[in-house]
Amino acid sequence: MEGHKFIYVISVGCGSKEYLTIKAEKTVKNMDILIGHSRFGNLFDVPFIGLKNLSTDLDEVIKRYWGKKIGILVSGDAGFFSLAKTVYKRYKPYIKEVIPGISSFQLLFAKLKRGYEDVEFLSAHSKSSLKTDNLPNKSFILLCGKNGLPETIKASEVFKNFDIFAGCNLSLKDEGIFKIETEEDLDKLKQCKLCILFFERKA
């Protein structure tokens, strides 16, 4: 089967149909099966297999549908802190096309009416803590996923140097965007299923 390309990596944004690209919707219609996180199951009327842990369960499902047109749904944009990186490593010879999408940070900056040309990007998706001595001196984005604000940052001096804005469950019905200023604001993050933070350097 070497050289037979049948896998499509499809970026689906943050999970709302409103922010799906036309290209993503057209591509999905031609798939035999879709694979992705269970939260994407209601986006399309195409047979779908929801996986809780795509990185560990993906191989078994792809083997089952080998040779069929398989659409692997990834959150945000495939090129930005995405599961697509794992797919590239394992299945690059079989990938027919990669469909880009809208990332959570793009949504947040649009809502805040700010640009992101000079902003750095960090991810704490798989970490409960983050070393503050490695944080940038300039404005940066921190992708937190379900972990919220790492404890090391809560206890650090970072609040003195940055204004911090939270984007919770962006594009979904329970979306919330707010500035973190109080302990109550920090508590809101605990209710956030998908969290992204913008640390804006104070003048």
C-alpha positions as CSV (number, residue, x, y, z in Angstrom):
1,M,0.0,0.0,0.0
2,E,3.1,2.3,-0.1
3,G,2.2,5.5,-1.9
4,H,-1.6,5.0,-1.6
5,K,-2.8,8.2,0.0
6,F,-6.2,8.0,1.8
7,I,-5.8,10.0,5.0
8,Y,-7.1,13.6,5.3
9,V,-6.1,15.7,8.3
10,I,-9.0,18.2,8.7
11,S,-8.8,21.1,11.1
12,V,-12.2,21.9,12.7
13,G,-11.4,24.9,14.8
14,C,-12.6,25.1,18.4
15,G,-15.7,23.0,17.9
16,S,-18.3,25.3,16.5
17,K,-19.9,25.0,13.1
18,E,-19.7,28.8,12.7
19,Y,-16.0,28.7,12.4
20,L,-15.6,25.7,10.1
21,T,-14.0,26.5,6.8
22,I,-15.9,25.8,3.5
23,K,-12.9,23.6,2.5
24,A,-13.3,21.5,5.7
25,E,-17.0,21.0,5.1
26,K,-16.5,20.0,1.5
27,T,-13.7,17.6,2.3
28,V,-15.7,15.9,5.1
29,K,-18.6,15.1,2.7
30,N,-16.2,12.8,0.7
31,M,-15.0,10.8,3.7
32,D,-15.9,7.2,4.4
33,I,-15.2,7.6,8.1
34,L,-14.2,10.4,10.4
35,I,-12.0,10.0,13.5
36,G,-11.6,12.6,16.2
37,H,-12.2,13.6,19.8
38,S,-15.7,12.7,20.9
39,R,-16.7,16.4,21.3
40,F,-16.6,16.8,17.5
41,G,-19.2,14.0,16.9
42,N,-22.1,16.4,16.3
43,L,-20.4,18.6,13.7
44,F,-21.0,16.4,10.6
45,D,-23.4,13.9,9.2
46,V,-20.7,11.4,8.3
47,P,-19.9,8.1,10.1
48,F,-17.8,9.1,13.1
49,I,-15.6,7.4,15.6
50,G,-15.0,9.4,18.8
51,L,-11.8,8.6,20.7
52,K,-11.0,9.8,24.2
53,N,-7.2,9.5,23.5
54,L,-6.4,9.9,19.9
55,S,-2.7,9.4,20.2
56,T,-3.1,5.9,21.7
57,D,-6.2,4.7,20.0
58,L,-5.7,6.1,16.5
59,D,-3.6,3.2,15.1
60,E,-6.3,0.6,15.8
61,V,-9.0,2.5,14.1
62,I,-6.9,3.4,11.0
63,K,-5.9,-0.3,10.7
64,R,-9.6,-1.2,10.7
65,Y,-10.4,1.2,7.9
66,W,-7.2,0.9,6.0
67,G,-7.5,2.1,2.4
68,K,-10.8,3.9,3.0
69,K,-11.1,7.7,2.8
70,I,-10.3,8.5,6.5
71,G,-10.7,12.1,7.8
72,I,-8.9,12.7,11.0
73,L,-10.4,15.7,12.8
74,V,-8.0,17.9,14.7
75,S,-8.9,20.9,16.9
76,G,-7.8,24.4,16.0
77,D,-5.4,24.5,13.1
78,A,-3.4,21.4,12.1
79,G,-0.1,23.4,12.2
80,F,-0.4,24.8,15.8
81,F,0.1,22.6,18.8
82,S,-2.0,19.9,17.2
83,L,-2.6,16.2,17.1
84,A,-1.6,16.5,13.4
85,K,2.0,16.3,14.5
86,T,1.5,12.8,15.7
87,V,-0.4,11.8,12.5
88,Y,2.5,13.2,10.4
89,K,5.0,11.1,12.2
90,R,3.0,7.8,11.8
91,Y,1.2,8.2,8.5
92,K,2.9,10.9,6.4
93,P,3.3,8.6,3.3
94,Y,-0.5,8.0,3.4
95,I,-1.7,11.6,3.9
96,K,-3.5,12.9,0.9
97,E,-4.3,16.4,2.2
98,V,-4.1,18.7,5.2
99,I,-7.0,21.2,5.7
100,P,-6.0,24.3,7.8
101,G,-8.4,25.9,10.2
102,I,-9.0,28.6,12.8
103,S,-7.0,28.3,16.0
104,S,-8.2,29.2,19.5
105,F,-5.6,32.0,19.7
106,Q,-6.9,33.6,16.5
107,L,-10.4,33.6,17.9
108,L,-9.3,35.1,21.2
109,F,-7.3,37.9,19.6
110,A,-10.2,38.7,17.3
111,K,-12.5,39.0,20.3
112,L,-10.0,41.2,22.1
113,K,-9.5,43.3,18.9
114,R,-5.7,42.9,19.1
115,G,-3.0,41.7,16.7
116,Y,-0.5,38.9,17.5
117,E,2.5,39.7,15.3
118,D,4.9,40.1,18.2
119,V,3.4,37.5,20.6
120,E,5.1,34.3,21.7
121,F,3.3,31.0,22.1
122,L,3.6,28.3,24.9
123,S,1.6,25.2,25.7
124,A,0.8,23.6,29.1
125,H,-1.7,21.1,27.7
126,S,0.0,18.1,29.3
127,K,1.6,19.9,32.3
128,S,0.1,21.0,35.6
129,S,3.1,23.3,36.2
130,L,5.3,25.5,34.1
131,K,8.7,26.9,35.0
132,T,8.3,30.7,35.3
133,D,12.0,31.3,34.8
134,N,11.5,30.3,31.2
135,L,8.5,32.6,30.5
136,P,9.0,35.3,27.9
137,N,9.6,38.9,28.8
138,K,7.2,40.1,26.1
139,S,3.5,39.3,25.6
140,F,2.7,35.6,25.2
141,I,-0.1,33.1,24.7
142,L,-0.4,30.1,27.0
143,L,-2.6,27.2,25.8
144,C,-3.9,25.5,28.9
145,G,-6.5,23.0,27.7
146,K,-8.3,21.5,30.7
147,N,-5.6,22.3,33.1
148,G,-6.3,25.9,33.8
149,L,-3.6,28.3,35.0
150,P,-0.6,26.3,36.2
151,E,0.0,26.6,40.0
152,T,3.6,27.9,39.5
153,I,2.3,30.9,37.5
154,K,-0.4,31.6,40.2
155,A,2.3,31.9,42.8
156,S,4.8,33.8,40.6
157,E,5.6,37.5,40.0
158,V,4.1,37.3,36.6
159,F,0.9,39.1,37.6
160,K,2.8,42.2,38.4
161,N,4.2,42.4,34.9
162,F,1.3,41.2,32.8
163,D,-2.4,41.8,32.3
164,I,-3.9,38.4,31.8
165,F,-7.0,37.6,29.6
166,A,-8.7,34.3,29.6
167,G,-10.6,32.7,26.7
168,C,-12.7,29.8,27.9
169,N,-14.6,27.3,25.7
170,L,-14.2,29.7,22.7
171,S,-16.9,29.5,20.0
172,L,-19.1,27.3,22.2
173,K,-22.4,28.1,23.9
174,D,-20.7,28.6,27.3
175,E,-17.9,30.8,25.9
176,G,-16.3,33.2,28.3
177,I,-13.7,35.9,27.8
178,F,-12.5,38.0,30.8
179,K,-9.5,39.7,32.5
180,I,-8.0,37.9,35.4
181,E,-7.9,40.3,38.3
182,T,-9.2,38.5,41.4
183,E,-9.3,35.1,43.1
184,E,-12.9,34.8,41.8
185,D,-11.6,35.1,38.3
186,L,-9.0,32.4,38.9
187,D,-11.9,30.1,40.2
188,K,-13.7,30.7,36.9
189,L,-10.8,28.9,35.1
190,K,-11.6,25.7,37.1
191,Q,-15.0,25.5,35.2
192,C,-13.3,26.0,31.9
193,K,-13.1,22.8,29.7
194,L,-10.8,24.5,27.1
195,C,-8.7,27.4,28.2
196,I,-6.3,29.8,26.5
197,L,-4.6,32.7,28.2
198,F,-3.1,35.9,26.8
199,F,-0.4,37.5,29.0
200,E,-0.1,41.1,27.8
201,R,3.1,42.9,28.9
202,K,2.3,46.0,30.9
203,A,3.7,49.2,29.6
